[in-house]
Amino acid sequence: VMYEQSAMMAQPILNGNTEADPLGAKPPPNSEDYNPSVAIGALMRILKDPSLSAHHAEVTHALQHIFQNLGLRCVPFLREIIPRLILVVRHCEPAMREALL
């Protein structure tokens, strides 16, 4: 078993994908969506970890930046990200909630 280092914790890799990969199978490395997919996957693991809640504001800003740069290519990622962002908005500080909405 190999391990991938991301989101401050090792994740076992099975068949080239991490067990906890929220986006399912990653595109091939030569795809233009590969780097955004890897980055979004790492950011989603941070959002899912309550012990990393101090970083959630930075993660949401990073996701916004990625989406602005991807334009319509961000649509395939929305299905996995929007539910998690809604949970973050429900449980975050009022100032962060206002900035996100």
ZADO-1210 file (C-alpha; in nm, 4 decimals, padded with zeros to 6 digits):
<atoms>
<atom x="00.0000" y="00.0000" z="00.0000" code="VAL" pos="1"/>
<atom x="00.1324" y="00.3416" z="-00.0978" code="MET" pos="2"/>
<atom x="00.0432" y="00.6644" z="00.0800" code="TYR" pos="3"/>
<atom x="-00.0351" y="01.0123" z="-00.0465" code="GLU" pos="4"/>
<atom x="00.0479" y="01.3111" z="00.1735" code="GLN" pos="5"/>
<atom x="-00.2288" y="01.5694" z="00.1656" code="SER" pos="6"/>
<atom x="-00.4517" y="01.7679" z="00.3984" code="ALA" pos="7"/>
<atom x="-00.2023" y="01.7140" z="00.6800" code="MET" pos="8"/>
<atom x="-00.2653" y="01.3377" z="00.7015" code="MET" pos="9"/>
<atom x="-00.1549" y="01.0338" z="00.5050" code="ALA" pos="10"/>
<atom x="-00.4226" y="00.8729" z="00.2898" code="GLN" pos="11"/>
<atom x="-00.3795" y="00.5174" z="00.1557" code="PRO" pos="12"/>
<atom x="-00.3839" y="00.4965" z="-00.2233" code="ILE" pos="13"/>
<atom x="-00.5750" y="00.2133" z="-00.3887" code="LEU" pos="14"/>
<atom x="-00.5593" y="00.1781" z="-00.7669" code="ASN" pos="15"/>
<atom x="-00.4268" y="00.5323" z="-00.8025" code="GLY" pos="16"/>
<atom x="-00.7117" y="00.6954" z="-00.6082" code="ASN" pos="17"/>
<atom x="-00.7385" y="00.7775" z="-00.2411" code="THR" pos="18"/>
<atom x="-01.0043" y="00.5991" z="-00.0382" code="GLU" pos="19"/>
<atom x="-01.1377" y="00.9310" z="00.0882" code="ALA" pos="20"/>
<atom x="-01.1352" y="01.1072" z="-00.2488" code="ASP" pos="21"/>
<atom x="-01.4596" y="01.3085" z="-00.2465" code="PRO" pos="22"/>
<atom x="-01.4536" y="01.3578" z="-00.6211" code="LEU" pos="23"/>
<atom x="-01.4263" y="00.9920" z="-00.7175" code="GLY" pos="24"/>
<atom x="-01.1735" y="00.8958" z="-00.9839" code="ALA" pos="25"/>
<atom x="-00.9270" y="01.1693" z="-01.0718" code="LYS" pos="26"/>
<atom x="-00.8779" y="01.2662" z="-01.4347" code="PRO" pos="27"/>
<atom x="-00.5537" y="01.1455" z="-01.5955" code="PRO" pos="28"/>
<atom x="-00.2446" y="01.3585" z="-01.5195" code="PRO" pos="29"/>
<atom x="-00.2344" y="01.4958" z="-01.8748" code="ASN" pos="30"/>
<atom x="-00.5899" y="01.6358" z="-01.8399" code="SER" pos="31"/>
<atom x="-00.6291" y="02.0092" z="-01.7795" code="GLU" pos="32"/>
<atom x="-00.8692" y="01.9218" z="-01.4950" code="ASP" pos="33"/>
<atom x="-00.6132" y="01.7074" z="-01.3100" code="TYR" pos="34"/>
<atom x="-00.4531" y="01.9821" z="-01.0979" code="ASN" pos="35"/>
<atom x="-00.7847" y="02.1447" z="-00.9990" code="PRO" pos="36"/>
<atom x="-00.9219" y="01.8000" z="-00.9118" code="SER" pos="37"/>
<atom x="-00.6277" y="01.7214" z="-00.6833" code="VAL" pos="38"/>
<atom x="-00.6405" y="02.0656" z="-00.5208" code="ALA" pos="39"/>
<atom x="-01.0165" y="02.0508" z="-00.4664" code="ILE" pos="40"/>
<atom x="-00.9878" y="01.7005" z="-00.3208" code="GLY" pos="41"/>
<atom x="-00.7291" y="01.8186" z="-00.0678" code="ALA" pos="42"/>
<atom x="-00.9381" y="02.1237" z="00.0210" code="LEU" pos="43"/>
<atom x="-01.2474" y="01.9086" z="00.0706" code="MET" pos="44"/>
<atom x="-01.0579" y="01.6817" z="00.3118" code="ARG" pos="45"/>
<atom x="-00.9702" y="01.9916" z="00.5157" code="ILE" pos="46"/>
<atom x="-01.3354" y="02.1037" z="00.5183" code="LEU" pos="47"/>
<atom x="-01.4454" y="01.7592" z="00.6386" code="LYS" pos="48"/>
<atom x="-01.2034" y="01.7636" z="00.9330" code="ASP" pos="49"/>
<atom x="-01.3535" y="01.9522" z="01.2297" code="PRO" pos="50"/>
<atom x="-01.0109" y="01.9791" z="01.3934" code="SER" pos="51"/>
<atom x="-00.9027" y="02.1979" z="01.0996" code="LEU" pos="52"/>
<atom x="-01.1934" y="02.4420" z="01.1319" code="SER" pos="53"/>
<atom x="-00.9470" y="02.7282" z="01.1854" code="ALA" pos="54"/>
<atom x="-00.8511" y="02.6828" z="00.8180" code="HIS" pos="55"/>
<atom x="-01.2033" y="02.6618" z="00.6747" code="HIS" pos="56"/>
<atom x="-01.2181" y="03.0317" z="00.5811" code="ALA" pos="57"/>
<atom x="-00.8951" y="03.0027" z="00.3808" code="GLU" pos="58"/>
<atom x="-01.0231" y="02.6836" z="00.2167" code="VAL" pos="59"/>
<atom x="-01.3457" y="02.8488" z="00.1063" code="THR" pos="60"/>
<atom x="-01.1506" y="03.1417" z="-00.0397" code="HIS" pos="61"/>
<atom x="-00.9217" y="02.8987" z="-00.2233" code="ALA" pos="62"/>
<atom x="-01.2257" y="02.7163" z="-00.3647" code="LEU" pos="63"/>
<atom x="-01.3743" y="03.0461" z="-00.4821" code="GLN" pos="64"/>
<atom x="-01.0461" y="03.1340" z="-00.6539" code="HIS" pos="65"/>
<atom x="-01.0280" y="02.7936" z="-00.8246" code="ILE" pos="66"/>
<atom x="-01.3876" y="02.8263" z="-00.9433" code="PHE" pos="67"/>
<atom x="-01.3303" y="03.1751" z="-01.0793" code="GLN" pos="68"/>
<atom x="-01.0356" y="03.0471" z="-01.2800" code="ASN" pos="69"/>
<atom x="-01.2128" y="02.7322" z="-01.4018" code="LEU" pos="70"/>
<atom x="-01.5244" y="02.9147" z="-01.5169" code="GLY" pos="71"/>
<atom x="-01.7794" y="02.6643" z="-01.6473" code="LEU" pos="72"/>
<atom x="-01.5293" y="02.3803" z="-01.6067" code="ARG" pos="73"/>
<atom x="-01.6087" y="02.3948" z="-01.2322" code="CYS" pos="74"/>
<atom x="-01.9587" y="02.2487" z="-01.2868" code="VAL" pos="75"/>
<atom x="-01.8565" y="01.8798" z="-01.2459" code="PRO" pos="76"/>
<atom x="-01.7113" y="01.9625" z="-00.9027" code="PHE" pos="77"/>
<atom x="-02.0185" y="02.1411" z="-00.7660" code="LEU" pos="78"/>
<atom x="-02.2113" y="01.8236" z="-00.6781" code="ARG" pos="79"/>
<atom x="-01.9540" y="01.7319" z="-00.4143" code="GLU" pos="80"/>
<atom x="-01.8585" y="02.0788" z="-00.2942" code="ILE" pos="81"/>
<atom x="-02.1869" y="02.2642" z="-00.2467" code="ILE" pos="82"/>
<atom x="-02.3268" y="02.0317" z="00.0264" code="PRO" pos="83"/>
<atom x="-02.0026" y="02.0620" z="00.2241" code="ARG" pos="84"/>
<atom x="-01.9985" y="02.4409" z="00.1869" code="LEU" pos="85"/>
<atom x="-02.3567" y="02.4567" z="00.3119" code="ILE" pos="86"/>
<atom x="-02.2520" y="02.2663" z="00.6250" code="LEU" pos="87"/>
<atom x="-01.9605" y="02.5039" z="00.6770" code="VAL" pos="88"/>
<atom x="-02.1921" y="02.8049" z="00.6400" code="VAL" pos="89"/>
<atom x="-02.4331" y="02.6579" z="00.8961" code="ARG" pos="90"/>
<atom x="-02.1618" y="02.6081" z="01.1576" code="HIS" pos="91"/>
<atom x="-01.9215" y="02.8977" z="01.0977" code="CYS" pos="92"/>
<atom x="-01.8855" y="03.2330" z="01.2670" code="GLU" pos="93"/>
<atom x="-02.1378" y="03.4998" z="01.1565" code="PRO" pos="94"/>
<atom x="-01.8658" y="03.7129" z="00.9936" code="ALA" pos="95"/>
<atom x="-01.7457" y="03.4226" z="00.7799" code="MET" pos="96"/>
<atom x="-02.1050" y="03.3339" z="00.6913" code="ARG" pos="97"/>
<atom x="-02.1677" y="03.6877" z="00.5694" code="GLU" pos="98"/>
<atom x="-01.8466" y="03.6851" z="00.3636" code="ALA" pos="99"/>
<atom x="-01.9427" y="03.3547" z="00.1999" code="LEU" pos="100"/>
<atom x="-02.2977" y="03.4532" z="00.1200" code="LEU" pos="101"/>
</atoms>
